Amino acid sequence: MAIANEITFQDAFSLALSNAPDYQLAEFKVVGAKARRDQALGKLLPQVSLFGQWSQNEIKYDRSSDSYADVDFPGQRYGVTLNQSLVAVADGLELNRMNLLQQLSQEELREAEADLLDQVLTAYLTVLISDADIGALESEIAAIDIQLEESRALYSENLIPITAVLEAESRRASLYADLAMAQGQRAVAREALTRLTGEREFQLVEVSESIGLLSTFGSANAAASAALISDPAIASARTSVSAAEKAVLREKSRWIPDVSLNYSFQHSDVGFDNQRVPSRDTSTLALQFQYPIFEGGAKRARMQGVTAEYNAATTALRAQKLDTESRARSAWLSFHAGAERLRAGRQAFKSSSVNVDATELALKAGKATRSDILFALAQKTRARRDLIDARFFYVQAWVELELCTGAHPGSLAERLSAAMHL
């Protein structure tokens, strides 16, 4: 039997960084963006190439004469060419655009890391919630079993009615149904965590009963203002706008002629029409320019395309700002509401535990019924499950607030894991 590895939340996140396909795809996009940027840079650097040709040349005339004798000789032609752009505005702007796209890929990688953190947290907490639910249900089932055994014994002596036994059996059956559902939810949650981490045999490290998390923002407005400055999604949207703007400028710059300096050197003993000529060296230095006059409407179409992309990017930026501001406000409100809910949940669970003890004492004193015990136990289980939900809702709200206000996912995972596993 495989031994389950104990993993903290930080362990799970580290495993996901090296295993999750979505994050790895984002890493490959960074590599691809750098390669395209290097290609764009290469167009502006000197272009040097060697060429060579070694041939067997044969010329036969229809009518041979002293002046036109048949020729059959080996020939060679080789040399080097060099080209350097002097004025290439469009290529320069394309390099700037590729620099921005490389930056965009890195920002998107950080977004992918933040999204991965959220996915791991959701799966991790769902497993913990399911484990805690199962524990709460099994605890009540154990208590119900004791009550049921006592009820059956008392009923056999005609000391209580049959309804007391049936009520306990009904509650026990209901708990087993809830237990089966919780076990199914745990299995699904573990599969989700396995997909992210690649680990199938694992045991989550126990989470502290008291998780202390602090927000540095005094109001929803402060959180929203910080998010508008620091949210990686807004940074990505801004970079997309800048890249789209460079694309527009690149198309406009195509109206400026490209100018380049060309140099070539050739050694050859083969002349025009494969005629044999004395070996010779030829050098050429030329200044070349190119300016397109008519492209069948392609230039106008390209301009319309890049303008549409720029307008789409500015609209996406505006939408992202609205979304980020809303997320930050909602996260701040959820975090503070979650803190209040957590305090109330702790008090409710404490009260329900006291109520169970008091009801058991009242039953022994003849002041309560077995139905009262069943009701008190059900209240305690519900309060315990509500407390579990409140604790993890509080954690998720804090993480959402930190992420949308610019916290780095890696350091955030470390801080959260330290708070969860005291």
VENBEL-V466613 format. One record per backbone hydrogen bond with DSSP energy under -1.0 kcal/mol. CO is the residue of the C=O (numbers start at 1). NH is the residue of the N-H. If there is no record, write none. Layout:
co=CO nh=NH
co=CO nh=NH
//
This chain:
co=5 nh=203
co=7 nh=205
co=8 nh=12
co=9 nh=13
co=10 nh=14
co=11 nh=15
co=12 nh=16
co=13 nh=17
co=14 nh=18
co=16 nh=20
co=20 nh=24
co=21 nh=25
co=22 nh=26
co=23 nh=27
co=24 nh=28
co=25 nh=29
co=26 nh=30
co=27 nh=31
co=28 nh=32
co=29 nh=33
co=30 nh=34
co=31 nh=35
co=32 nh=36
co=33 nh=37
co=34 nh=38
co=35 nh=39
co=36 nh=40
co=37 nh=41
co=38 nh=42
co=39 nh=43
co=41 nh=44
co=47 nh=83
co=49 nh=81
co=51 nh=79
co=53 nh=77
co=55 nh=75
co=57 nh=73
co=59 nh=71
co=68 nh=65
co=71 nh=59
co=73 nh=57
co=75 nh=55
co=76 nh=269
co=77 nh=53
co=78 nh=267
co=79 nh=51
co=80 nh=265
co=81 nh=49
co=82 nh=263
co=83 nh=47
co=84 nh=261
co=87 nh=259
co=88 nh=92
co=89 nh=93
co=90 nh=94
co=91 nh=95
co=92 nh=96
co=93 nh=97
co=94 nh=98
co=95 nh=99
co=96 nh=100
co=97 nh=101
co=98 nh=102
co=99 nh=103
co=100 nh=104
co=101 nh=105
co=102 nh=106
co=103 nh=107
co=104 nh=108
co=105 nh=109
co=106 nh=110
co=107 nh=111
co=108 nh=112
co=109 nh=113
co=110 nh=114
co=111 nh=115
co=112 nh=116
co=113 nh=117
co=114 nh=118
co=115 nh=119
co=116 nh=120
co=117 nh=121
co=118 nh=122
co=119 nh=123
co=120 nh=124
co=121 nh=125
co=122 nh=126
co=123 nh=127
co=124 nh=128
co=125 nh=129
co=126 nh=130
co=127 nh=131
co=128 nh=132
co=129 nh=133
co=130 nh=134
co=131 nh=135
co=132 nh=136
co=133 nh=137
co=134 nh=138
co=135 nh=139
co=136 nh=140
co=137 nh=141
co=138 nh=142
co=139 nh=143
co=140 nh=144
co=141 nh=145
co=142 nh=146
co=143 nh=147
co=144 nh=148
co=145 nh=149
co=146 nh=150
co=147 nh=151
co=148 nh=152
co=149 nh=153
co=150 nh=154
co=151 nh=155
co=152 nh=156
co=154 nh=159
co=155 nh=158
co=161 nh=164
co=162 nh=166
co=163 nh=167
co=164 nh=168
co=165 nh=169
co=166 nh=170
co=167 nh=171
co=168 nh=172
co=169 nh=173
co=170 nh=174
co=171 nh=175
co=172 nh=176
co=173 nh=177
co=174 nh=178
co=175 nh=179
co=176 nh=180
co=177 nh=181
co=178 nh=182
co=179 nh=183
co=180 nh=184
co=181 nh=185
co=182 nh=186
co=183 nh=187
co=184 nh=188
co=185 nh=189
co=186 nh=190
co=187 nh=191
co=188 nh=192
co=189 nh=193
co=190 nh=194
co=191 nh=195
co=192 nh=196
co=193 nh=197
co=194 nh=198
co=201 nh=5
co=203 nh=7
co=219 nh=223
co=220 nh=224
co=221 nh=225
co=222 nh=226
co=223 nh=227
co=224 nh=228
co=226 nh=230
co=227 nh=231
co=231 nh=235
co=232 nh=236
co=233 nh=237
co=234 nh=238
co=235 nh=239
co=236 nh=240
co=237 nh=241
co=238 nh=242
co=239 nh=243
co=240 nh=244
co=241 nh=245
co=242 nh=246
co=243 nh=247
co=244 nh=248
co=245 nh=249
co=246 nh=250
co=247 nh=251
co=248 nh=252
co=249 nh=253
co=252 nh=255
co=253 nh=256
co=258 nh=290
co=259 nh=86
co=259 nh=87
co=260 nh=288
co=261 nh=84
co=262 nh=286
co=263 nh=82
co=264 nh=284
co=265 nh=80
co=266 nh=282
co=267 nh=78
co=268 nh=280
co=269 nh=277
co=271 nh=274
co=272 nh=275
co=275 nh=271
co=280 nh=268
co=282 nh=266
co=284 nh=264
co=286 nh=262
co=288 nh=260
co=290 nh=258
co=295 nh=298
co=297 nh=301
co=298 nh=302
co=299 nh=303
co=300 nh=304
co=301 nh=305
co=302 nh=306
co=303 nh=307
co=304 nh=308
co=305 nh=309
co=306 nh=310
co=307 nh=311
co=308 nh=312
co=309 nh=313
co=310 nh=314
co=311 nh=315
co=312 nh=316
co=313 nh=317
co=314 nh=318
co=315 nh=319
co=316 nh=320
co=317 nh=321
co=318 nh=322
co=319 nh=323
co=320 nh=324
co=321 nh=325
co=322 nh=326
co=323 nh=327
co=324 nh=328
co=325 nh=329
co=326 nh=330
co=327 nh=331
co=328 nh=332
co=329 nh=333
co=330 nh=334
co=331 nh=335
co=332 nh=336
co=333 nh=337
co=334 nh=338
co=335 nh=339
co=336 nh=340
co=337 nh=341
co=338 nh=342
co=339 nh=343
co=340 nh=344
co=341 nh=345
co=342 nh=346
co=343 nh=347
co=344 nh=348
co=345 nh=349
co=346 nh=350
co=347 nh=351
co=348 nh=352
co=349 nh=353
co=350 nh=354
co=351 nh=355
co=352 nh=356
co=353 nh=357
co=354 nh=358
co=355 nh=359
co=356 nh=360
co=357 nh=361
co=358 nh=362
co=359 nh=363
co=360 nh=364
co=361 nh=365
co=362 nh=367
co=363 nh=366
co=369 nh=373
co=370 nh=374
co=371 nh=375
co=372 nh=376
co=373 nh=377
co=374 nh=378
co=375 nh=379
co=376 nh=380
co=377 nh=381
co=378 nh=382
co=379 nh=383
co=380 nh=384
co=381 nh=385
co=382 nh=386
co=383 nh=387
co=384 nh=388
co=385 nh=389
co=386 nh=390
co=387 nh=391
co=388 nh=392
co=389 nh=393
co=390 nh=394
co=391 nh=395
co=392 nh=396
co=393 nh=397
co=394 nh=398
co=395 nh=399
co=396 nh=400
co=397 nh=401
co=398 nh=402
co=399 nh=403
co=400 nh=404
co=402 nh=407
co=403 nh=406
co=408 nh=412
co=409 nh=413
co=410 nh=414
co=411 nh=415
co=412 nh=416
co=413 nh=417
co=414 nh=418
co=415 nh=419
co=416 nh=420
co=417 nh=421
co=420 nh=208
//
